[in-house]
């Protein structure tokens, strides 16, 4: 998948962050994931921040541009999010 740049996975049955974390293996720059259970369970704003922090190559998420300031804030959120969880992130 070396040439994969855009990934449309909206309205599927993706339920966990471990599936999303797998996107790090490809240099995908645009992702659409809205409408998946993982977005609903975490909340769309928190999910956006977590995905941006977990997948550094993402430049556009669900149609919205990822700016440098948002990426920096997402990385801080990622750390604080996992510090509040009872167990470490999977994967």
C-alpha positions as a Python dict, from the first residue, in 0.01 Angstrom:
ca = {
    (1, 'X'): (0, 0, 0),
    (2, 'X'): (294, 232, -55),
    (3, 'X'): (99, 459, -291),
    (4, 'X'): (-219, 478, -79),
    (5, 'X'): (-292, 842, 6),
    (6, 'X'): (-672, 860, 52),
    (7, 'X'): (-872, 614, 260),
    (8, 'X'): (-1252, 630, 281),
    (9, 'X'): (-1383, 412, 564),
    (10, 'X'): (-1689, 612, 669),
    (11, 'X'): (-1997, 427, 796),
    (12, 'X'): (-1830, 93, 859),
    (13, 'X'): (-1806, -111, 1178),
    (14, 'X'): (-1467, 2, 1310),
    (15, 'X'): (-1500, -28, 1686),
    (16, 'X'): (-1155, 15, 1839),
    (17, 'X'): (-859, 246, 1836),
    (18, 'X'): (-628, -45, 1756),
    (19, 'X'): (-781, -62, 1407),
    (20, 'X'): (-726, 310, 1361),
    (21, 'X'): (-370, 287, 1492),
    (22, 'X'): (-293, 46, 1206),
    (23, 'X'): (-310, 344, 969),
    (24, 'X'): (39, 440, 1088),
    (25, 'X'): (174, 162, 867),
    (26, 'X'): (78, 353, 552),
    (27, 'X'): (148, 715, 462),
    (28, 'X'): (-221, 799, 420),
    (29, 'X'): (-281, 1173, 406),
    (30, 'X'): (-661, 1189, 385),
    (31, 'X'): (-895, 974, 594),
    (32, 'X'): (-1272, 964, 631),
    (33, 'X'): (-1394, 762, 928),
    (34, 'X'): (-1714, 935, 1039),
    (35, 'X'): (-2008, 710, 1119),
    (36, 'X'): (-1803, 431, 1279),
    (37, 'X'): (-1876, 298, 1629),
    (38, 'X'): (-1530, 406, 1752),
    (39, 'X'): (-1619, 768, 1671),
    (40, 'X'): (-1948, 743, 1859),
    (41, 'X'): (-1809, 568, 2168),
    (42, 'X'): (-1524, 814, 2225),
    (43, 'X'): (-1695, 1126, 2091),
    (44, 'X'): (-1617, 1289, 1758),
    (45, 'X'): (-1393, 1564, 1897),
    (46, 'X'): (-1185, 1329, 2114),
    (47, 'X'): (-1167, 1075, 1832),
    (48, 'X'): (-1037, 1341, 1591),
    (49, 'X'): (-763, 1443, 1833),
    (50, 'X'): (-661, 1085, 1905),
    (51, 'X'): (-643, 992, 1537),
    (52, 'X'): (-439, 1302, 1450),
    (53, 'X'): (-191, 1216, 1726),
    (54, 'X'): (-173, 846, 1632),
    (55, 'X'): (-134, 893, 1255),
    (56, 'X'): (123, 1167, 1184),
    (57, 'X'): (81, 1149, 806),
    (58, 'X'): (-287, 1259, 815),
    (59, 'X'): (-336, 1604, 661),
    (60, 'X'): (-716, 1586, 622),
    (61, 'X'): (-963, 1406, 848),
    (62, 'X'): (-1332, 1372, 761),
    (63, 'X'): (-1298, 1659, 515),
    (64, 'X'): (-1131, 1900, 757),
    (65, 'X'): (-770, 2012, 719),
    (66, 'X'): (-532, 1922, 1000),
    (67, 'X'): (-322, 2227, 1084),
    (68, 'X'): (5, 2225, 1275),
    (69, 'X'): (-146, 2387, 1585),
    (70, 'X'): (-425, 2127, 1591),
    (71, 'X'): (-166, 1849, 1562),
    (72, 'X'): (30, 1990, 1858),
    (73, 'X'): (-286, 2012, 2069),
    (74, 'X'): (-386, 1660, 1962),
    (75, 'X'): (-54, 1521, 2081),
    (76, 'X'): (-103, 1681, 2423),
    (77, 'X'): (-459, 1548, 2437),
    (78, 'X'): (-339, 1198, 2345),
    (79, 'X'): (-104, 1190, 2643),
    (80, 'X'): (-364, 1323, 2887),
    (81, 'X'): (-630, 1087, 2749),
    (82, 'X'): (-419, 776, 2812),
    (83, 'X'): (-310, 896, 3155),
    (84, 'X'): (-679, 898, 3254),
    (85, 'X'): (-750, 546, 3122),
    (86, 'X'): (-739, 240, 3348),
    (87, 'X'): (-516, 52, 3101),
    (88, 'X'): (-251, 144, 2846),
    (89, 'X'): (-340, 183, 2477),
    (90, 'X'): (-351, -143, 2285),
    (91, 'X'): (-87, -179, 2016),
}
